[in-house]
């Protein structure tokens, strides 16, 4: 089963998203960018990167923007012939369209969905990113 890390400083939002994804992913939830980075880096070093990271943008200590930049910088150490192995979806509520666009373009996020998460939109993003098959929607 594929692995997903959900990063949201609102525990209820993280658990709700994990509930939506549990049939397709082994989900782990954390409540800070700093905690997420520690887990991501450890998994990366052990050769077990996450398949999907769902990340809020507005968090204390390490924002979603900062976390995504760190992930992509780490993945940039892969030989150029390989794509980024982790798909990153921004899941955020208080983010302006400008901030969402900035994240998608500059931070190399693979998609954006506004809170509260609409399951249909979420699964369409997963399908577009090759994480599920059409018959799994």
C-alpha positions in Angstrom: 0.0 0.0 0.0 1.3 3.5 -0.8 2.3 5.8 2.0 0.8 9.3 2.7 1.9 11.9 5.2 -0.7 14.5 6.2 0.7 17.7 7.7 -1.9 20.0 9.3 -1.7 22.0 12.5 -5.4 21.4 13.0 -5.6 17.7 14.2 -9.2 17.3 13.2 -8.5 18.3 9.6 -5.6 15.9 9.4 -7.6 13.0 10.8 -10.6 13.8 8.4 -8.3 13.7 5.4 -6.7 10.5 6.6 -10.2 9.0 6.9 -10.9 9.9 3.3 -7.6 8.4 2.1 -7.3 5.2 4.2 -8.6 2.8 1.5 -5.8 3.9 -0.8 -2.9 4.9 1.5 -1.3 4.0 4.7 -1.7 7.5 6.4 0.4 9.2 9.1 -0.7 12.6 10.4 1.5 15.2 12.1 0.7 18.7 13.3 3.8 20.7 12.4 6.1 21.2 9.5 9.1 20.6 11.7 7.8 17.2 12.8 6.9 16.4 9.2 10.4 17.3 8.0 12.0 15.0 10.6 9.9 12.0 9.5 10.3 12.8 5.7 14.1 13.1 6.1 14.3 9.8 8.1 12.1 7.9 5.6 14.2 9.4 2.7 17.4 8.2 4.2 15.9 4.7 4.7 15.0 4.6 1.1 11.2 4.7 1.8 10.0 8.2 0.7 6.3 9.0 1.0 4.2 8.5 -2.2 2.0 11.5 -1.2 2.3 14.4 1.1 -0.8 16.5 1.9 0.3 19.7 3.4 -1.3 22.8 4.9 0.5 26.1 4.2 -0.1 28.1 7.3 1.7 26.4 10.2 4.0 27.6 13.0 7.7 26.9 13.1 8.0 25.6 9.5 5.4 26.7 7.0 4.0 24.5 4.2 6.0 26.7 1.8 9.2 26.0 3.7 8.5 22.3 4.0 7.8 21.9 0.3 11.0 23.7 -0.6 13.0 21.5 1.7 11.4 18.3 0.2 12.1 19.4 -3.4 15.7 20.4 -2.5 16.3 17.0 -1.0 14.7 15.3 -4.0 16.9 17.5 -6.3 19.8 15.3 -5.2 18.4 12.5 -7.4 20.0 12.1 -10.8 18.3 14.3 -13.3 16.7 11.4 -15.2 14.4 10.6 -12.3 11.2 12.7 -11.5 10.3 13.9 -8.1 9.2 10.7 -6.4 6.7 12.3 -4.0 3.5 14.0 -5.0 2.6 17.0 -2.9 -0.9 18.3 -2.6 -1.5 21.6 -0.8 -4.6 21.3 1.4 -5.3 24.8 2.9 -8.2 26.8 4.1 -7.0 30.4 4.7 -4.8 30.6 1.7 -5.4 33.3 -0.9 -5.5 32.3 -4.6 -2.2 34.2 -4.9 -0.5 32.1 -2.2 -1.9 28.9 -3.7 -0.6 29.8 -7.1 2.8 30.8 -5.8 3.1 27.4 -4.1 2.1 25.5 -7.2 4.5 27.4 -9.4 7.5 28.1 -7.2 7.4 25.3 -4.7 6.5 22.5 -7.2 3.4 21.3 -5.5 1.4 18.9 -7.6 -2.1 20.2 -6.8 -4.2 22.4 -4.5 -7.4 21.7 -2.7 -9.3 24.1 -0.4 -10.6 23.2 3.0 -13.0 21.7 3.7 -11.8 19.0 1.4 -14.4 17.9 -1.2 -13.8 14.1 -1.6 -14.6 14.2 -5.4 -12.0 17.0 -6.0 -9.5 15.2 -3.8 -9.9 11.9 -5.8 -9.7 13.7 -9.1 -6.4 15.2 -8.0 -5.2 11.8 -7.0 -6.2 10.4 -10.4 -4.5 13.3 -12.3 -1.3 12.6 -10.4 -1.4 8.8 -11.1 -1.9 7.8 -7.5 -5.2 6.0 -8.1 -6.9 4.3 -11.0 -10.2 5.5 -12.5 -12.1 2.5 -11.1 -10.9 3.4 -7.6 -12.9 6.7 -7.5 
